[in-house]
Amino acid sequence: MEITEGRVMEPSDDRTAPAGDPAKAQLSPPLARVLAEYVAHLERERRLSPHTVRAYVGDLTHLFRHLQSLGHDDLGALDRRHLRSWLAHQGTLGAERTTLQRRAAAARVFFAWAQETGRLADDPARGLRSPKLPRRLPVTLSQTEADALLASMVASIEEQPGPIGVRDTALLEVLYATGVRVSELCGLDLIDLDRDRGVIRVLGKGNKERSVPMGRPAWRAVDAWLRQRHDLAGPEAGNAVFVGERGGRINPRVVRRIVHRALAAVPGAPDLGPHGLRHAMATHLLEGGADLRSVQEMLGHASLATTQLYTHVTNDRLRAAFEQAHPRA
């Protein structure tokens, strides 16, 4: 990502440059300069993904445009009143609470960095509150629906044999068996498959590596795919486990389409993406008696509070089953 004086420039590669990015707005040289320095910090020191960096750039550019509209072109003129007016203005324009919460968080992280690095004497975002969001439980699959999903994939291979179906079945098995994120799945290399220990190694958020156990059905599906991988893989695939039809490492967008299409074939199943299979894995582990800390480690959650959300899903299901089946519910 390149930020030139007065304009934030996104790379032309369509894998990283989002359409209609608000970051492509004119900024004053001082603001463009500090934003470029912050991007370098995010990329080189915090090693955040391009998607996360783009989100920060978009939110901060939105803030800087507001600051300029008030007649200021440097950070030193900013105080908490400006930040509150920025959030309030967005609210009057109908911005969702999730958007306001994300932008407030982006501002807090940015201004903490600006103060720590001596670019500001005080942090105007300290104590800036985000709008509270209602806690929504994730929609997920039942164990019956997950079984039906994978069974339908096996049946489709028998009807139309070929590497595509075998690959799709393998990646669905891995997503559900391990709960890895779609980016982690796409980043898997052959060396990350540790059959001796029965685990796969994934590189998660913040460049943190973890090992995740994988069951026998998923290993069988992966082995079946690897026997046919050469039918799709080109030189550009390198050591990627999963490859796309053009011969390179598979793209997250392709994986999302595969998951949506596969779930559409399961009667009554919700329309979910790869993250829905991550939710299903966590929920089904807890329903089966797994302890919360183990599930946290497998999912790569930094906070146990994030994992605890799945206990609410499990409790709701148990309550619904009780009310439906117990004669004195």
N, C-alpha and C positions, 0 to 999 in steps of 0.2 A: 504494500500500500504506500503510495507516494502522496505527500502533501506539499504542494508548492505554495509560494507566498500568494496569499489571496484566494487560493482555491484548494479544496481537498480533492485529490484525484484517486479514483479507484482503479485497480488493475483491469485490463481489458479482458482477461480470461473469464469466461462466463461461469466458471466453477466458483469464482470468488467475488465477482462484482454483481451485487444485487441490482435489479431494475428499480429505477425511481428512488435511488438512495438519497435521503435528505442531506447527506454529507457533501453533496456536490453543490454547495452554496458558497457564495462569495463571503469571505471572512477578511477582516482587517489583517495586515501583516503581523501585528503582535499576537493576535489570537490564533492565526494560522500557524505561527511559529511554535507556540506553546502546545498546540494540539499535535503538531508533528513530533515534538519531543516526547509527549505522552504516549503516542502510538509506538515510538521506538522502545519506550519502557515496557509497554504491554507485550510487544513482540519478542524483545531480546532478553528481558529480565524475568518477566512473569510467564513468558512462552505460552501466551493464550492462543487459541485457535483463530484463524482468519474471521470466522463467523462472529466470535465474541468481540474481537477488535472492531469489526464493522459496526456492531451494535453500540459500543461505547462511542465511536466516532459520530454516529448518527445522532445519539442523544445529546452529546456535548455540542455538536454543531447547532442543534436546535436551541440549546441554551445560549450559545454565543450570538446567534442571530437575534434572540430576544434582548440580550444585553446591548447589542448595537442599535436596536430599535429604540432603546431608551437613551441613546446618545453617548454610549461608552464603548471604547474599543480596547480596553485592557482589563486584566483581572483585578488589579488593585482597586478599581472603582466598584467592585461587586461586594454586596453584603447580603445578609440573610433575607432582608426585605425583597431584594431583587429575585432571589430564588423562590420565595413564596409567591411573588407576583407571577413568575414564570409558570409555576405549577397551577396557580389559580386561573391564569389565562387559558391554559390548555383545557382545564375543566369546563370553562365556559364554551369552548369549542367542541365539547362532547367527547374528549379523550377518555378512554376506558380507564378504570382504576388500575388495571394491570400495567398499562402504559405509564401512568403517573408514578406508580410504585417503582417501575424499572428505571425511569428517568431520575427520580430522586436518589435511588441507590447509585446510579452512575455518577451523579453530581457529588455524592458523599465520598466515593472512592477517589474521584479525580482531585477534589480539593484537599483531601488528606495527603495525597501524593504531592500536590503543589506546595503545601506547607512543609512537609518533611524534607523536600528538596530545596527549600529556601526561596521558592518563587513567590510565596506569599508569607506575610508575617503572621496572619491569622487565618483560621479555617472558617469561612462563612457558612459552610454546610454542616458544621458540627451541631447536632441537635435537630437537624432538618428531619421532619417526620414524613413518612410515606402514608398514603391513605390505606386504611386497613382493608384487607380482602377477606371475603367469606371463604372459609376453608372448604374446598371442593374435593370430594373423594374421587380418585381416578376411576374411570370406567375400565373394566378389565374383562377377561374371558373366564368362564367357569372351566373347571377341569375337563368336563365333558366336551365343551366347545374346543378346548385346546387339543384334546385327543382327536376330535373330528377333523380339525384343521390338518393335522399331520397325516391322518389316515387318508384324507382326500388327496393329499399330495402324492402319497405312495400309489394310490389308484390311478392318478393321472399319468404317472411314469409308466405304469403297465399298459395304459391305453396308447400313449404317445412316447415311446422311448427316445432318449436323446440327452445330450449333456445339459441342456437348459433346465429341464425338469429335475434332473438329478442335483444340479447346483442349487436350484430354488429350494428343494426339499432340505438339502444340507444346511443352507443358511437359516431357514426357518427353525430347524432343529437346534442349531447353535443359539439363535436368539432366545428361544424359549428355555433351553436347558441351562443357559448361563446368565441370562438377563443382561448381557453386555449392551452398551449403547451402539447405535448404528455406526457411528464414527469408529468405534473400537472394533466392530466386526469388519468394516471395510479396511482397517489398518492391519489386520492380521497377516502375518507372514508365516511361511511354512515352518520356520524355526520356532515359532510360538506354540506349536502343537507338541505338547509334552505327553506322549502316550504312556511312558513309564510311570508317571505320577498321576495320569488321568486328568490333567489340567491344561488350560490354555492360558498363555500370558498376554495380557492386554495393556496398552498404554492409555490411561484414562485422563481425566481432567487434571490440569496442572502438571502434566508430564509424569504422573505417578503410575508406576507399574504395579500390577497385582496379578495374582494367579487365581483362576476361577475353575472349580471342578466341573467336569462335564461327564454326563452319563453315557452308558453304552449305546443307547439308540442314536444319540447324536454322533458318537464316534463312528458307528457303522455308516451313517449317512455321509459323514465327511470322507471316510475312506472310499465309499462308492463314487463320490464326486471327484476325488483326487485321481482315481483310475481313468476318468474321462476329461480331466482338466486340460490335457494337452490338445483336445479338440477345439478349445476356445482360446487358450492362452497364446498371446503373441510375445515378441521380445520385450515389449513395453510393460508386460505384466510383472516382470521381475520375479520376486519370491512371494507375491500376493497369493493368499489362499483362494480368495474368491475373485474371479475375473468377469468382465462384462463381455457382451457379444462382439465388441470391437477389438477384443484381445488385451485390453489394459485392465488395471485394477478396477474393481466394480465401484460404481458411484453410489453415494447414499440415496440419491433420488431414485435410482433403479431399485434399490432394496425396498424403499418405501412403496413403490408401485407393486412390487412382488407381494409384499405383505397385504396391501389393500385388496389386490386381486384374489389372493388365496382366501382371505377371510370372507370375501363376497360369495364364495362357493359354499360357505358353512351356514345352513339355515339358522336364523335367529342370532347369529354372532354380531357383535357391534363392529362398526367400521373403525378399525384402529390401525395405527402405523407400527413401526418397530418398537417404539416406546411402550405401546400397549402390551407387547409380549414381555417386555421387562417388568411391567406392572404385574402381569399374570404370574411370572416366575416367582416374584417376591411374595405375592399373596398366597400362592399355592404352597410355597415353602413354610410360611407361617401357619397355614391351615394344617400342614402335616406335622407341626410340632417343632420346627426349627427355632433356635433362639435368635433374638433380635440382633445381637452383636455379630453373629455369623452371617446373617443376611446383609447387614451393613457392610461387612468386609467384602462379600461377594459382589455387591452392587457398586462398591467404590464410593459410598457416600461419606463425605467429610464429617457430617453431623448425624448423630443418632436420631435427632428429631425428624430428619427427612425420612428415615426408614420407618419411624413410628407411625407415619401416615398409613402404612399398609395394615397395621394392627386394627385401625378403624374399619378398613374394608372387610377384614376377616370377621370382626365382631358383628358388623352389620349383616354379613351373610349368615353367621351362626344364629343371630336373632331372627332373621327371616325364615330360616329352616325350622327353628323352634316353633315360631308362630304358625307355620303352615302344617307342621306334623304332630305337635304335642297336643293331646286331648284337653289339657288344662292350660293351654297357652293364654 
